[in-house]
C-alpha cells in the first residue's frame, strides 16, 4: 500500500501542509516580535501565500524596519500574482 500512487500523493500533500503550517507559525512569531500586533487583514494575506512565498517573506522580513515595509511587500506579491493571471 505504501507504494501506491494515491498513498504517496496523500502523504506528500500532508507533508506540504505541515511544512506550510510550520512556516506560518514561525513567520507570525517573528512579525509579532518585531511589530507587536499584526492586523487580521495582514495575517490573512500571509496565510494565503505559498510555501515558496512564505520562505521568501521569512528572508525579506529581516530587512523590514517598519510595518509599512510588510504591507508594501505583500502588495507587491499581490500585484505580481495579478499580472501573472492576466
C-alpha positions in Angstrom: 0.0 0.0 0.0 2.8 2.4 0.8 4.0 2.1 -2.8 0.6 3.1 -4.3 0.5 6.4 -6.2 -2.6 7.5 -4.2 -0.9 6.8 -0.9 2.2 8.7 -2.0 0.1 11.7 -3.1 -1.8 11.9 0.2 1.5 11.6 2.1 3.1 14.4 0.0 0.1 16.7 0.5 0.2 16.1 4.2 3.9 16.9 4.4 3.3 20.1 2.4 0.5 21.2 4.7 2.7 20.6 7.7 5.6 22.5 6.2 3.4 25.4 5.4 1.9 25.4 8.9 5.3 25.5 10.5 6.4 28.3 8.2 3.3 30.3 9.0 3.8 29.9 12.7 7.4 30.9 12.6 6.8 34.0 10.4 3.9 35.1 12.6 6.0 34.8 15.7 8.8 36.8 14.0 6.4 39.5 12.8 4.7 39.7 16.2 8.0 40.1 17.9 9.2 42.8 15.5 5.9 44.8 15.1 3.9 43.7 18.2 0.4 43.1 16.8 -0.4 42.1 13.2 -3.7 43.2 11.8 -6.1 40.3 10.9 -6.2 41.5 7.3 -2.4 41.3 7.0 -2.4 37.9 8.7 -5.0 36.6 6.3 -2.9 37.8 3.4 0.1 35.9 4.8 -1.9 32.7 5.2 -2.8 32.7 1.5 0.9 32.7 0.5 2.5 29.6 -1.0 5.3 27.8 0.8 7.9 29.4 -1.6 6.4 32.9 -0.9 6.5 32.3 2.8 10.1 31.3 2.6 10.9 34.5 0.7 8.9 36.5 3.2 10.9 34.9 6.0 14.1 36.2 4.5 12.7 39.6 3.5 11.3 40.4 6.9 14.9 40.5 8.3 15.2 43.8 6.3 11.9 45.3 7.3 12.2 48.3 9.6 8.6 49.3 9.8 5.1 47.8 9.5 4.7 49.6 6.2 7.6 47.5 4.7 5.5 44.4 5.4 2.4 46.0 3.8 4.4 47.1 0.7 5.9 43.6 0.4 2.5 41.9 0.5 1.1 44.5 -2.0 4.0 43.7 -4.4 3.2 40.0 -4.2 -0.5 40.7 -4.9 0.4 42.8 -7.9 2.8 40.1 -9.3 0.1 37.5 -8.9 -2.5 39.7 -10.6 -0.1 40.3 -13.5 0.6 36.5 -13.9 -3.2 35.8 -14.1 -3.6 38.3 -17.0 
